[in-house]
């Protein structure tokens, strides 16, 4: 597909030849968002999304970050530059920005003059929310917008210098960064279930890492589903299929495993441990602990190495 642009009496045909780098590229359109006026015509707002080609399901990743009301067009090896003519942002999901990625971004920026956001696992959700709220022209309070405004990412449309790369959104949310630990659930019939370490779906891995870091907080299935832009039912099915157990079982087991570690110490009361591990009452903690460990927290504290 070719794109013709006219300057004076000359017609210049342009096309974008995407470099064979290990990056998957999508143009994401937001048809339900406020339109932008292009040459007197209302057009949907669009962003360019890039992620490593090793990402197993980039389509699902885009839906997780930007919601289901989007349209996606995967850029082909040879693509018309008209596909990028109304790009508002270049959004990159990548653990790092190697020179190969910078080369690709410089080529895209030459065409679009759009700002770049590089999001890592620890801030990808917050960065995606920043982009969607900006496209919706909603308040950016609390998203670090002032520093972004000052750096020229949002403003009079001049955009950053070609090739410039930003990681503008500092996250106040921490995720578990180490390898996923061994989480073992013993079901009522005695069956042992091991949580999978090899997670293909971004949202399931994000949920596990969030739980491992924030298990002491008020977390539940519905809140986690909302964080990854899924309905509670869909999230439940996705998590179980990826991890091998339900989200609730995973969360409770992480809390119980941490409670076991704390019970081996004697500087905290059982009540304090229950609160540190996210249980809403001592009674709830005691009941859940006994159900999972076949003995009360006090008995476990006295003989942590005893066989159940």
GULUM-509132 format. One record per residue: x, y, z of N, C-alpha, C in turn. Coordinates in steps of 0.001 Angstrom, whole numbers, padded with zeros to 6 digits, always signed. Layout:
BEGIN
XYZXYZXYZ
...
//
This chain:
BEGIN
+000861-001188+000000+000000+000000+000000+000894+001234+000000
+000508+002238-000787+001313+003438-000977+000551+004646-000488
+001303+005646-000104+000723+006886+000392+001275+008025-000470
+000379+008827-001054+000807+009912-001935+000620+011249-001246
+001670+012040-001178+001616+013372-000601+002037+014373-001674
+001326+015466-001780+001568+016417-002863+002240+017673-002328
+003384+018024-002890+004040+019295-002625+004160+020035-003955
+003439+021103-004094+003481+021863-005352+003020+021015-006496
+003880+020833-007471+003525+020054-008654+004038+018622-008571
+004670+018287-007451+005264+016959-007355+004412+016048-006504
+004209+014857-006943+003570+013815-006138+004659+012863-005662
+004805+012758-004341+005843+011910-003767+005185+010734-003064
+005517+009541-003511+004953+008348-002898+005869+007894-001768
+005249+007610-000619+006019+007189+000542+005535+005835+001021
+006436+005098+001570+006054+003882+002269+007031+003677+003431
+006553+003015+004442+007367+002716+005608+007868+001284+005486
+009166+001113+005442+009752-000220+005407+010232-000542+006813
+009458-001346+007521+009777-001674+008897+010998-002581+008948
+011939-002206+009800+013150-002998+009914+012843-004362+010530
+013542-005393+010094+013285-006734+010634+013863-006913+012028
+013546-005993+012925+013998-006095+014301+013010-006962+015087
+013428-007463+016246+012541-008351+017019+011484-007577+017807
+010700-006750+017097+009657-005973+017760+008342-006145+017028
+007284-006337+017787+005938-006382+017225+005337-004988+017341
+004722-004509+016259+004199-003138+016226+002717-003152+015867
+001933-002384+016616+000514-002218+016363+000179-000738+016295
-000742-000381+015413-001439+000895+015531-002733+000600+016278
-002907+001258+017420-004102+001058+018248-004997+002287+018113
-006237+002052+017732-007212+003135+017537-008222+003118+018687
-008610+004309+019135-009540+004460+020247-010836+005110+019732
-011728+004328+019145-012921+004904+018493-013913+005529+019464
-013878+005140+020738-014843+005696+021698-014321+006947+022388
-013080+007342+022116-012489+008515+022750-012817+009767+021939
-012631+010960+022516-012851+012200+021739-012046+012187+020443
-012665+012669+019380-012002+012666+018073-011005+013815+017973
-010097+013707+017016-009195+014806+016700-009500+015279+015290
-009279+016556+015042-009596+017150+013746-008350+017120+012874
-008416+016387+011771-007305+016262+010832-007773+016737+009466
-007184+017848+008987-007560+018420+007685-009064+018605+007566
-009664+019115+008650-011095+019402+008645-011983+018193+008833
-011391+017031+009084-012165+015798+009228-011887+015185+010594
-012943+014716+011257-012769+014082+012548-012174+012673+012387
-011109+012414+013128-010443+011116+013080-010302+010561+014490
-010343+009244+014608-010096+008624+015900-008643+008805+016302
-008419+008903+017587-007058+009009+018085-006380+007642+018023
-005064+007677+017780-004301+006444+017620-002968+006556+018331
-002463+005415+018771-001101+005347+019279-000385+004206+018565
+000933+004258+018574+001743+003168+018057+002266+002382+019248
+002038+001079+019240+002436+000207+020352+003514-000753+019873
+004611-000849+020628+005681-001785+020326+005967-002641+021541
+006222-003922+021311+006658-004813+022384+007606-005846+021772
+008407-006515+022571+009312-007539+022033+008540-008629+021311
+009081-009108+020224+008420-010160+019468+008295-011439+020272
+009109-011557+021316+009032-012737+022180+007761-012746+023020
+007077-011604+023121+005814-011552+023864+004826-012506+023200
+004317-013466+023974+003555-014566+023385+002208-014139+022828
+001561-013138+023427+000232-012744+022963+000097-011224+023037
+000692-010503+022092+000653-009040+022149-000746-008460+022007
-001632-009158+021310-003008-008672+021176-003689-008629+022534
-003561-009709+023293-004135-009740+024630-003474-008713+025543
-002180-008495+025355-001474-007500+026148-002057-006112+025908
-002320-005771+024646-002909-004469+024318-004295-004331+024950
-005097-005383+024870-006429-005342+025470-006339-005183+026980
-005339-005824+027584-005176-005725+029031-004827-004305+029446
-004007-003643+028652-003540-002312+029023-004535-001213+028668
-005215-001343+027536-006007-000229+027022-007504-000515+026941
-007947-001685+027411-009362-001989+027425-009831-002638+026135
-011054-003134+026163-011579-003902+025027-012112-003031+023896
-012360-001735+024138-012939-000858+023113-011862-000222+022254
-010972-001042+021728-009913-000544+020855-009908-001347+019565
-009330-000765+018531-009105-001454+017266-007608-001546+017052
-007142-002704+016602-005708-002919+016455-005367-003287+015017
-004285-002711+014543-003784-003029+013208-002299-003336+013327
-001925-004585+013078-000511-004956+013155+000229-004426+011934
+001300-003699+012143+002084-003170+011037+002801-004311+010322
+002741-004273+009014+003354-005309+008199+004782-004918+007822
+005463-005823+007125+006855-005589+006787+007024-004325+005932
+006106-004108+005008+006095-002862+004227+004740-002226+004453
+004723-001026+004994+003478-000412+005431+003418+001025+004960
+002233+001462+004572+002041+002851+004184+002231+003770+005386
+002894+004885+005171+003062+005843+006258+001742+006482+006650
+000692+006347+005832-000612+006901+006204-001150+006232+007460
-000711+005002+007739-001156+004306+008944-000669+004999+010203
+000381+005820+010052+000972+006496+011205+000731+008002+011195
-000117+008475+010299-000254+009915+010109-000935+010624+011268
-001677+009900+012107-002392+010551+013206-001975+009994+014568
-000752+009490+014653-000278+008899+015900-000072+009982+016961
-000619+009741+018171-000459+010684+019269+000681+010304+020207
+000928+009027+020347+001978+008522+021226+002629+007302+020591
+003870+007084+020943+004523+005804+020685+004740+005161+022054
+004083+004039+022272+004111+003373+023577+004914+002090+023443
+005966+001959+024232+006858+000808+024147+006802+000025+025449
+006550-001277+025335+006600-002163+026492+007871-002984+026358
+008877-002635+027163+010171-003286+027019+010950-003142+028316
+011693-004169+028666+012484-004130+029891+013677-003192+029762
+014074-002891+028536+015218-002014+028316+015079-001339+026956
+015964-000397+026678+015921+000301+025393+017273+000143+024689
+017499-001014+024095+018773-001240+023396+018872-000378+022141
+020071-000336+021587+020306+000497+020397+019406+000098+019240
+019112-001201+019108+018242-001647+018019+016856-001030+018146
+016351-000930+019368+015050-000310+019582+015115+001183+019302
+016190+001825+019709+016338+003259+019457+016340+003553+017958
+016938+002659+017195+016960+002845+015741+015556+002772+015161
+014786+001792+015628+013411+001646+015158+012586+002867+015552
+012735+003317+016802+011961+004465+017284+012326+005735+016530
+013600+005903+016225+014018+007089+015482+013337+007130+014116
+013184+005971+013490+012520+005905+012181+011044+006280+012309
+010395+005739+013344+008990+006069+013563+008811+007546+013889
+009702+008094+014717+009557+009491+015112+009790+010449+013954
+010632+010051+013012+010835+010878+011823+009522+011067+011074
+008692+010035+011080+007408+010082+010375+006331+010747+011209
+006292+010428+012502+005160+010861+013329+005435+012087+014183
+006700+012324+014538+007072+013365+015503+006309+013192+016816
+005991+011964+017166+005217+011679+018363+006149+011380+019530
+005742+011722+020745+006550+011394+021920+006537+009910+022204
+007578+009458+022874+007754+008042+023184+007629+007826+024685
+006892+006803+025056+006851+006367+026450+007362+004937+026503
+008373+004688+027323+008884+003345+027523+008403+002862+028886
+007640+001797+028898+007062+001282+030133+007648-000088+030448
+008016-000287+031704+008514-001568+032173+007415-002258+032970
+007677-003453+033431+006644-004198+034171+006157-003427+035391
+007073-002718+036054+006700-002058+037300+005826-000836+037091
+005846-000255+035887+005037+000955+035686+004160+000916+034448
+004007-000269+033844+003277-000333+032581+001797-000003+032761
+001193-000453+033856-000218-000166+034068-000426+001332+034271
+000421+001938+035100+000295+003369+035364+000555+004176+034096
+001533+003783+033305+001825+004485+032053+000665+004372+031072
+000061+003178+030986-001084+002994+030091-002252+003860+030547
-002488+003941+031858-003557+004808+032365-003282+006262+032035
-002022+006654+032101-001657+008024+031754-002040+008331+030309
-001695+007419+029410-001980+007626+027989-003484+007708+027736
-004248+006763+028299-005684+006757+028029-006372+007976+028635
-005919+008411+029795-006523+009602+030388-006161+010846+029595
-004957+010880+029067-004585+012008+028207-005426+012033+026940
-005616+010880+026327-006433+010816+025112-007881+011204+025405
-008330+010912+026617-009678+011296+027026-009757+012739+027495
-008596+013398+027589-008511+014786+028065-009057+014930+029479
-008819+013886+030298-009251+013942+031687-008108+014476+032536
-008383+014698+033800-007379+015217+034723-006250+014224+034870
-005025+014738+034894-003865+013884+035061-003303+013991+036472
-004078+014544+037379-003622+014714+038750-003215+013373+039337
-002040+013373+039963-001584+012159+040630-000844+011208+039721
-000721+011526+038440-000028+010632+037518+001343+011159+037133
+001827+012155+037868+003138+012695+037538+003117+013540+036294
+001963+014135+035964+001823+014834+034697+002678+016082+034613
+002925+016734+035756+003648+017989+035687+005054+017789+035151
+005731+016719+035629+007075+016464+035131+007046+016131+033650
+005972+015464+033215+005854+015123+031805+005623+016382+030972
+004745+017252+031451+004488+018503+030746+005768+019310+030596
+006544+019356+031673+007766+020144+031648+008793+019575+030688
+008680+018268+030393+009663+017647+029505+009174+017628+028067
+008046+018257+027801+007616+018414+026422+006867+017257+025836
+006468+016283+026661+005731+015152+026102+004320+015578+025737
+003718+016418+026568+002391+016936+026273+002469+018445+026255
+001882+019076+025261+001962+020519+025223+001421+021067+023929
+002257+021862+023249+001759+022580+022085+001869+021780+020793
+002208+020512+020915+002267+019669+019713+003622+019637+019064
+004586+020385+019638+005910+020398+019031+006583+019046+019162
+006324+018378+020279+006865+017030+020454+008335+017056+020775
+008908+015930+021138+010316+015836+021475+011182+015765+020236
+012456+015942+020421+013381+015808+019303+013378+014366+018819
+013592+014194+017526+013568+012851+016953+014581+011965+017664
+014176+010757+017965+015056+009807+018602+015077+009890+020111
+014411+010910+020698+014416+011056+022143+013462+010054+022768
+013886+009428+023853+013098+008386+024495+012862+008772+025944
+011652+008590+026396+011280+008941+027760+010769+007709+028505
+011005+007693+029791+010288+006810+030699+009659+007729+031734
+008550+008372+031388+008100+009531+032155+007369+009231+033442
+006798+008056+033561+005935+007794+034705+006686+006978+035744
+007079+007617+036823+007663+006886+037930+006529+006227+038701
+006688+004960+038980+005604+004260+039649+005764+004293+041157
+004658+004424+041854+004673+004274+043305+004193+002880+043678
+004103+002037+042677+003660+000660+042857+004843-000267+042619
+005105-001127+043584+006208-002064+043445+005669-003458+043168
+006410-004198+042372+006055-005577+042062+007189-006490+042494
+006853-007734+042745+007855-008752+043053+008761-008902+041841
+010064-008701+042025+010985-008696+040883+011803-009979+040756
+011786-010812+041804+012549-012051+041744+011748-013124+041004
+012376-014279+040842+011659-015394+040226+010437-015740+041075
+009361-016148+040426+008158-016496+041166+008457-017656+042115
+008072-017534+043384+008393-018584+044362+007494-019806+044210
+007855-020839+044954+007058-022063+044961+005819-021844+045824
+004663-021842+045216+003398-021714+045937+002648-023035+045785
+002426-023715+046913+001837-025051+046884+000516-025033+047644
-000510-025547+047008-001834-025641+047615-002204-027109+047777
-002607-027476+048992-003104-028829+049242-004622-028745+049330
-005297-029358+048355-006748-029281+048310-007381-030241+049317
-008696-030107+049486-009403-030885+050500-009246-032389+050314
-009124-032843+049076-008980-034285+048827-007536-034757+048923
-006636-033834+049345-005234-034191+049500-004387-033959+048269
-005007-033548+047178-004266-033273+045949-003365-032057+046133
-002132-032190+045698-001177-031085+045787-001119-030354+044453
-001294-029038+044489-001264-028200+043284-000109-027211+043403
+000761-027193+042415+001883-026260+042383+001558-025134+041399
+001667-023909+041856+001427-022772+040966+002487-022750+039875
+002054-022515+038663+002979-022505+037525+003943-021332+037618
+005193-021582+037204+006193-020517+037125+006305-019954+035719
+005826-020722+034759+005971-020354+033344+004664-019743+032856
+004487-018449+033116+003243-017770+032772+003383-017052+031446
+002454-017324+030529+002514-016728+029203+001747-015410+029118
+000707-015272+029912-000144-014089+029825+000337-013010+030784
+000504-011811+030253+001001-010687+031039+000153-010451+032280
-001160-010547+032131-002047-010187+033232-001956-011164+034394
-001788-012437+034096-001640-013429+035162-000328-013216+035913
+000743-012965+035175+002030-012727+035829+001989-011445+036657
+001373-010410+036102+001246-009148+036839+000492-009383+038149
-000600-010139+038097-001395-010394+039291-000576-011150+040341
+000187-012152+039916+001023-012898+040858+002055-011995+041507
+002724-011199+040691+003777-010326+041222+003196-009243+042130
+002009-008769+041805+001362-007775+042655+001007-008392+044007
+000450-009586+044004+000076-010267+045244+001310-010519+046106
+002378-010992+045510+003585-011306+046272+004165-010074+046958
+003946-008913+046382+004475-007671+046955+003475-006977+047871
+002174-007182+047637+001146-006405+048350+000146-007282+049104
+000541-008503+049476-000411-009427+050105-000982-008893+051417
-000292-007953+052050-000781-007410+053323-001906-006399+053135
-002147-006001+051877-003142-004972+051602-004511-005589+051298
-005491-004731+051124-006858-005174+050849-006988-005529+049366
-006679-006756+049051-006706-007246+047663-007833-008245+047525
-008525-008196+046404-009486-009246+046088-009556-009426+044576
-010291-010416+044168-010365-010747+042740-010892-009589+041905
-011960-008947+042367-012583-007878+041579-011634-006702+041389
-010909-006336+042445-009963-005216+042338-008822-005555+041393
-008350-006795+041452-007266-007181+040551-007744-007238+039112
-008963-007727+038897-009512-007757+037536-009601-006352+036968
-009991-005403+037798-010099-004015+037342-008737-003447+036967
-007699-003854+037692-006347-003351+037413-005867-003774+036033
-006330-004922+035556-005873-005416+034257-006969-005345+033194
-007984-004520+033451-009031-004245+032457-009786-005498+032004
-010131-006354+032960-010909-007547+032645-012126-007620+033547
-013148-008316+033087-014280-008601+033968-013822-009611+035010
-014429-009612+036200-014020-010573+037237-014079-012020+036773
-015144-012373+036038-015268-013747+035569-014180-014139+034592
-013895-013256+033636-012854-013543+032643-011496-013638+033322
-011242-012722+034266-009968-012747+034982-009807-014048+035768
-010870-014489+036418-010809-015743+037184-010425-016914+036293
-011063-017010+035145-010769-018110+034221-009346-018023+033687
-008929-016802+033343-007575-016610+032821-006536-016996+033860
-006721-016517+035083-005731-016786+036133-005640-018281+036415
-006780-018953+036537-006761-020376+036826-006086-021165+035703
-006368-020810+034459-005783-021539+033333-004277-021320+033249
-003792-020142+033643-002369-019836+033570-001601-020360+034783
-002152-020140+035970-001419-020430+037210-001696-021834+037727
-002902-022361+037475-003237-023699+037918-004083-023741+039173
-004375-022591+039740-005258-022490+040905-006000-021169+040815
-007043-021016+041609-007815-019781+041551-007026-018617+042142
-007419-017403+041784-006743-016228+042323-006884-016174+043842
-008064-016492+044351-008296-016459+045802-007401-017460+046528
-007273-018679+045974-006402-019671+046592-004950-019218+046581
-004516-018604+045480-003143-018116+045376-002888-017036+046421
-003793-016076+046519-003655-014978+047470-003604-015506+048907
-004537-016400+049254-004570-016939+050615-003303-017726+050922
-002839-018510+049947-001649-019319+050202-000420-018442+050396
-000295-017356+049635+000819-016421+049827+000754-015824+051234
-000428-015466+051678-000592-014907+053025-000245-015937+054096
-000697-017177+053913-000403-018235+054884+001096-018524+054938
+001742-018605+053779+003184-018883+053739+003966-017789+054459
+003553-016538+054292+004234-015442+054986+003926-015475+056477
+002703-015868+056830+002351-015987+058248+003203-017055+058922
+003464-018149+058225+004307-019204+058790+005695-018671+059135
+006246-017873+058244+007571-017293+058509+007540-016389+059736
+006504-015573+059847+006406-014643+060967+006130-015371+062283
+005415-016471+062228+005115-017231+063446+006357-017876+064041
+007388-018025+063276+008648-018568+063787+009396-017542+064634
+008969-016285+064530+009525-015229+065377+008624-015052+066604
+009182-014436+067635+008393-014262+068847+008265-012788+069234
+008577-011903+068298+008465-010469+068587+007130-009900+068123
+006288-010731+067515+004981-010292+067044+003894-011197+067602
+002797-010587+068014+001656-011386+068462+000967-012019+067263
+000157-013036+067515-000590-013673+066436-001545-012672+065789
-002118-011806+066596-003014-010783+066054-002263-009841+065120
-001059-009420+065522-000254-008529+064672+000136-009221+063368
+000437-010511+063462+000801-011270+062254-000390-011363+061307
-001565-011582+061862-002751-011674+061006-002956-010382+060217
-002723-009249+060867-002879-007960+060184-001789-007756+059148
-000553-008141+059481+000553-007986+058540+000360-008829+057288
-000400-009896+057419-000605-010803+056284-001936-010571+055569
-002610-009486+055895-003769-009083+055110-005100-009661+055537
-005169-010327+056690-006440-010875+057160-007214-009795+057899
-008526-009774+057713-009318-008673+058273-009670-008861+059737
-009376-010039+060302-009621-010252+061731-008798-011443+062195
-008554-011496+063501-007820-012628+064059-008604-013919+063880
-009929-013828+064036-010756-015024+063869-010661-015570+062451
-010685-014684+061476-010568-015103+060068-009213-015746+059815
-008163-015134+060359-006821-015679+060191-006712-017072+060812
-007185-017202+062051-007075-018483+062762-007839-019578+062034
-009026-019242+061562-009856-020226+060869-009199-020654+059548
-008688-019676+058788-008062-019984+057499-006763-020748+057687
-005973-020345+058672-004694-021012+058928-004922-022477+059310
-005886-022712+060176-006168-024084+060601-006688-024916+059442
-007486-024302+058586-008020-025006+057426-006900-025417+056477
-005900-024538+056309-004802-024819+055377-003703-025684+056012
-003450-025463+057312-002295-026110+057939-002673-027211+058926
-003976-027429+059129-004487-028494+060003-004129-028289+061468
-003761-027100+061851-003530-026743+063249-003593-025228+063393
-003784-024792+064597-003951-023362+064841-002619-022637+064738
-002653-021308+064557-001403-020536+064530-000571-020713+065799
-001214-020781+066979-000469-020950+068232+000237-022301+068282
-000443-023361+067844+000193-024677+067834+001334-024721+066829
+001161-024043+065697+002249-023986+064705+003441-023248+065299
+003186-022157+066017+004274-021375+066613+005080-022238+067596
+004405-023081+068364+005083-023920+069356+005894-025029+068689
+005379-025588+067588+006077-026691+066922+006000-026518+065408
+006746-025556+064860+006640-025286+063413+007105-026435+062534
+007962-027311+063060+008481-028404+062242+007726-029701+062424
+006686-029661+063241+005930-030885+063466+005182-031288+062211
+005030-032598+062001+004278-033095+060852+002791-033002+061171
+002021-032481+060187+000588-032328+060426-000079-033685+060640
//
